[in-house]
Amino acid sequence: MLFALAGFITGCAGGGHVIRVVDASSGKPVAGATVSLVYPSVTSTPYLTDERGLAHIDERGFGKPGDALTVQVFKPGYASNAFGMWGVVKHRLEVRLQPAATP
């Protein structure tokens, strides 16, 4: 599973966050990707990226500072990604999806 992660979670209206998903090869936004936040005891409602590759996550989606979580991103045609985070220290997150290998 290959992925690149750079800082891009930004605050949005209402105090939430935004995760940006882009194609690792072209840098273009990936619309329709499913973003889920997984905590040890619960998985968030899936969020979908818009035409700009942005998934708008409300404050409740990120839990409490210091919580361990896994961010999962899925889009057909791309390699699935899952990566762990501890707490919400950075306010920026960009996920770069690698195109899926063709047989």
C-alpha positions in Angstrom: 0.0 0.0 0.0 1.6 3.2 -1.2 0.6 6.7 -0.1 2.1 10.1 0.5 0.9 12.3 3.3 1.5 16.0 3.6 0.0 18.5 5.9 -3.4 19.9 4.8 -6.2 19.5 7.4 -7.7 23.0 7.5 -10.4 24.5 9.6 -13.7 25.1 7.9 -16.9 26.9 8.7 -18.4 25.7 12.0 -15.1 24.6 13.5 -14.6 21.4 11.5 -11.7 20.2 9.3 -11.1 19.5 5.7 -9.0 16.6 4.3 -7.8 17.1 0.7 -7.4 14.0 -1.5 -5.3 14.3 -4.7 -4.0 11.9 -7.4 -0.3 11.3 -6.6 0.7 11.2 -10.2 -1.1 14.3 -11.5 -1.7 16.3 -8.3 -5.4 16.8 -9.4 -8.2 16.5 -6.9 -9.9 13.1 -6.5 -13.7 13.6 -6.3 -15.9 10.8 -4.8 -13.2 9.3 -2.5 -14.5 7.9 0.7 -12.8 9.1 3.9 -13.4 7.4 7.2 -11.9 8.1 10.6 -11.5 4.9 12.7 -11.0 5.1 16.5 -10.4 2.0 18.7 -14.1 1.9 19.6 -16.0 3.5 16.7 -15.7 4.4 13.0 -17.0 7.7 11.8 -19.7 8.1 9.2 -17.9 8.0 5.8 -17.3 11.4 4.3 -17.1 11.9 0.5 -14.7 14.2 -1.3 -16.2 16.9 -3.5 -15.1 18.0 -7.0 -12.2 19.8 -5.4 -11.1 16.6 -3.6 -12.2 18.0 -0.2 -13.9 16.0 2.6 -15.5 18.3 5.2 -15.2 16.7 8.6 -17.2 18.2 11.5 -15.7 18.7 14.9 -17.2 15.4 16.2 -15.4 13.5 13.4 -12.0 14.1 15.0 -12.7 13.1 18.5 -10.6 14.6 21.4 -7.1 15.8 21.1 -4.7 12.9 22.0 -7.0 10.2 20.7 -5.4 7.6 18.4 -7.1 7.2 15.1 -6.7 5.7 11.6 -7.6 7.7 8.5 -8.9 5.4 5.7 -9.3 6.7 2.1 -10.8 4.6 -0.7 -11.6 5.3 -4.3 -12.1 2.7 -7.1 -9.1 2.8 -9.5 -6.7 3.8 -6.7 -4.7 1.8 -4.1 -6.5 2.0 -0.7 -4.8 3.9 2.0 -4.9 3.7 5.8 -2.6 5.5 8.1 -2.5 6.1 11.8 -2.5 9.4 13.6 -2.1 10.2 17.3 -4.2 13.2 18.3 -5.0 16.1 16.1 -1.9 18.2 16.3 -1.6 19.5 12.8 -4.5 21.3 11.2 -3.6 20.3 7.6 -3.7 17.0 5.9 -3.4 16.1 2.2 -3.7 12.4 1.1 -2.1 11.5 -2.2 -3.7 8.4 -3.7 -1.6 6.2 -6.0 -3.4 4.8 -9.1 -4.1 1.1 -8.7 -1.7 -1.3 -10.4 -3.2 -2.9 -13.5 -2.8 -6.6 -13.9 
